[in-house]
């Protein structure tokens, strides 16, 4: 159990082989557990940041156990590592500006108010956050009706015509102890 910072990255499209190749060959991390865990170091702002990478179902966790390194340095290191990992696996470049770190926070479904530890779904009609059981509008008595649905479709169409969509990823900082 680590006592530093933990970040999670959803990377469901990555196979174990692609993840292993990216971490061991491209980033020179050491494989600790075949297909499940790696350890390496990232240089950031004059610090040598130790990083443990763990694959857990459809997400990748970055664990930084050294509490002597400032949190902002750790966040920069994880953003760089996530961008490199994403770029290596997907073969598409990703700007650090397109990576957002959120948390730590305990999230909850806006309908049933139950804590959600993994993924919340944002409703396109009302912008609420919901658990997997209440993610569909008809399951959370969505106040956004047909007019909202038509407006969203029109906005998407206009936005798509204006610009090429950019790729973004989201890292979630998890509480640890």
N, C-alpha and C positions, 0 to 999 in steps of 0.2 A: 504494500500500500504506500503510495507516495503522499507527501505532504505539501507539494508545490502546486503548480497550476495544471489543469487538465482542459484540453480543448477537443471538441468533437467536430468531425467533418463528414458529411454524408457523401459517400462515394460508392454508390451501389453498382455502378456500371463497371467498376474495376475488378478484374479477376485477381485471384491470389497470385497467379504467375506474373501479371502485369505489375502488381503492387510490389512483389518481391524484386522483380527486375529493376523497377524504378528506384527503390530504396537501396538495394545492394550495389547495383552496377552504376547507376547515375549519381547517387548521393553518398555512396560509400558507407552505408549503415551496415551494422553487423546483425545477421539474423539470429535471434535468440531462440525462437520457437518456430519450427517450419510453417511458413504461411500465416503466422499469427502475431509474432512480435519481433521488433527490430530495435536496435539501440545505436545512436550516433550523436555527433556533435555538430552544431551550427555556430558559425562565427557571426556575432552581431554587436556592433557598437563597442568593440574592444573586449567583449565577453565571449567565452567559450561556453555555449549553452548546451547542456546535456539534454537529449530528447529521447524518450522511449515512445515508440509507435506501436500501437496495438490495433489489430483488426477485430471488430466486434460486430457481427452480423453485417449490416449494410453501412457501417460507419467506421471511420478511422479515428482513433483517439491519439492525441499528442499529449504526453505527460512530461512535465518539466519539474523534476524533483528539487532542484537547487533553489532554496529560498533566499539565498544571498544575492541573486540577480534581480534587478528591478523589474517590476511587472511590465512596464512599457517596453523594455528590451525583449522580454519573453514574448510579448504580443507581436512585436516586429519580426522576431525570429520565426514564430509560428506562421505568420502571414506569408513570409518568404518561402517557408517549407511547403505550405499548402499550395501556393501558386506553382512552385516547381513540380510538386507531385502531380497536380492537376494537369499541367502542361505536358509532363512526360507521359502520363497515361493517355490523355486525350489527343495529344499531338496538336494542341491549340494553345496559343499564348494567352495568358491571363494577367492583366495588370493588377498590381497590389491595391489600386484604388477600387477594384471590383470585389475586394474581400472585406467583409465586415465581421467584427467580433462582437458578439452579444453575450450578455450574462455577466456574472453568474446570476441566475434568477430561477425561481421556481415558477413554472408556467402552469396555467390551469385553463380548463375548457370554459368558455364564456356562457355555456348553456347549463351543464351539470355541475360546474365549479369544482370538479375533481382535478387533483394535480396531474399534470402530464409531464413525464420525465423524458420523453423522446421527441416526437414530432407533433406540432400543432398545425392544423390546416387553416389557412385564411380563406374566408368566404369572399368570393368575388363580388357578391351583391351587397353585403352589409359591412365587409371588412372585419368581422369578428373572428376570433381564434377559437378553434374547436378541436376536440379529441377525434379519434378515428370514427367513433360511433356517431358523433353529431356533425361530421364535416359537410354533409350534404344539406342544402337549404331547407328541404322538407323535413329534416331531422332536428333542426333547431328553430323551427318557426320563424324563418328568416323574414325580417321586416322589409327587405328589399324585394320588390315585386317585379312584374313584367317590364315596367318602365325602366327600372334600374338595369335589368338584363339587356334590354335593347341599347341603352346608353353605353354600357360597358363594351358591347360588341362594336358599336360605332367608334368609340375611343380607341379600342385595340386596332381596328382597321386603319384609322387615321395615323396612329403612332407607327404602325408597321410600314405604311407608305412613306413616312417622313424619314425614317432611319433604319439602318441595319441593327437588329437587336444585339446588344453586347452581352457577353457571358458574365455572370456574377456567381460567387459562392458565398456562403455564410458559415462562419465558424461559431460554435456555441461554447462558451466557457462554462465548464461544469464545476459545481462546488466539490471540494475534496477535503479530506481531513485525516 
